[in-house]
């Protein structure tokens, strides 16, 4: 397997990218629009790259779980749940969210106004476009991530996803 990352990466202009100043609700809309424009059969992306407003500086990544965490009702959030357990030794039932659908929806819409930069994940690792696919595999395992931004001379040129790496591994096995 002599494949390099540039051989299997998704070019950055074909991958969801959003500014860190978007709010969560607008980020969801933008991610959906970007995917629909590119490929009608594509599902909502697992991760979007987050840049500054000029799309020059990579700031982080926004996963679907980060979006959901940002929209989660306060009483279900991990921190407050741990605190509740310590105080009362109880488990908060997520089904309680269904007690007042309208109130929950209103709260979710309010939390959707939070900025992406409040819930995004920092970039823990990047990879060079000329790096070998095995290097990408090792970096993904080491950093416990399924996506690596691909750099060429400090510029983001694409992303390599774990699914892309696995396709290459399957060819060798």
N, C-alpha and C positions, 0 to 999 in steps of 0.2 A: 504494500500500500504506500504509494509515493504521493498521495493526494495532499495538497496544501489547503489551508483554510479558504483561500480565495476561490478555489475550485468548487466549494460546496456552500459558501455563504449566501445569504440573501442580501442583495444590495440595499443600502440604507434608504434609497429612494423608493424601494418596494416594501418597506417595513414601517409599521405605525410609529410615528415620532410626534411628540407633543411638547409644548413649552411648559415649564414648571409653574408658570403663572396662571395656567388654566385652573378652573375649579373642577372638582371631581365629576360633577354632572356633565359639564362640557367635554371633559376628557372622554367619558363614556361615549358621548355622541360622536366626537371626532374619531375615536378609534373605530367605531362602527362604520362611519362614512368612508374612512380610508380603506377598510377591508372590502366593503361593498363595491367601491369604485374599481378595485383591482381584480377581485375574483368573487363572483356571485355565490360560489359554493363554499367559500371560506367561512369558518366559524369566528366568533369573537376572539381576538388575539389573546394569547396567554400573557404576553408582556408587550409593553410599549417602551421605547426609549424616550427619556425625558431630557430635553435640552433647555438652554436659556432662550429668551425671546427671539434672538437672531439665529438660532439653530447652529451656533458655532461651538458652544461649550456643552459637552455631555455632562449632565448633572446626576442622572440616576436612571432607574427603571421603575415602571409601574406595572405590577402584576394584577391579575384579576382579584387575588386574595387581598391585595393592598386596597383596592377599590372597595371590596366588601367590608374590610376592617374599618375603612373610613366612613362607611355608611351605617355601621352597626350601632344599634341603640346603646346609649351610655351604660345602662344597667346590665348589658350583656358583655361589655368590654372586659378583656382579660384582667386588667388591673383592678377594676371595681369588683369583679367576681372573686378574685383572690382575697380582696379586703373583706367582702361579705362572708366568705368562708371562715376567715380568721375571727370575725366578730360573732357570727351566729352559727357557724358550723352547718351551713346549709348549701345546697346546690341551687343555682338559679336555673329555672326551666326555660329553655328557648321558646317553648310553645306559648309562653306568656305573651310573646310578641303578637299573637293572633287575637288577644283580648280586645284590642281597639285598633282595627286596621287603619281607620282614618287618621288616628293620632300617630300611629307608627309611620304611615306614609308621609304625613306632614313633617315629622321629625327627620325622616330620611331625606326629604327634599331640603330641609334646613342644613343637614350635615353635608349634602352634596355641594354646598357652596364653599366648603373648605378647599384650600388650594392643594393641587397635586403635590407640591413640595412638602406638605405636611405628612403625607402618607407614603410617598415613594421610597424605594430602597436605594441606598448608595451603590455605585458600581464597585464591586469588590475585586474584579479582575477584568482584563482585556486581553486580546490576543492579536498578534501581528498577522497581516494577510498572507505572508509567506511562510508562516509556521505550519508545521506538519499537523495533520488531523489528530495524531496520537497526543501531541502537545495540548490540543483543544480538549481531548477526552480527559487527560490528567488534570487540567485546570478546572474543568467542570466538576470532577469528583472532589478535588481538593477544596474548592470554594462552595460546594454543594449548591450549584446553580445549573439551570438548564439552558442558559443563554449567555453568550459572551459577545460584547461589542468587538468588531474587527477594526483594527487601526492600520493605516498606511501613512507613515510620517506624521504621527499624532492626529491625523484626521480620521474620523469615523467613516468607514466606507461600507460597512455592512454589519450583519450579525451572523453568528453561527449558532444554531440550535442543537440541542441534544439529538433530536430526530435526524438532523443532517449527519451528525457524527455517527449515529447508530446505523444509518444506511451504508456508510463506508465500512464500518466494522463488519457488517453482515456480508459484504463482498469478500472479505478476507477469511472469514471463518468457514 
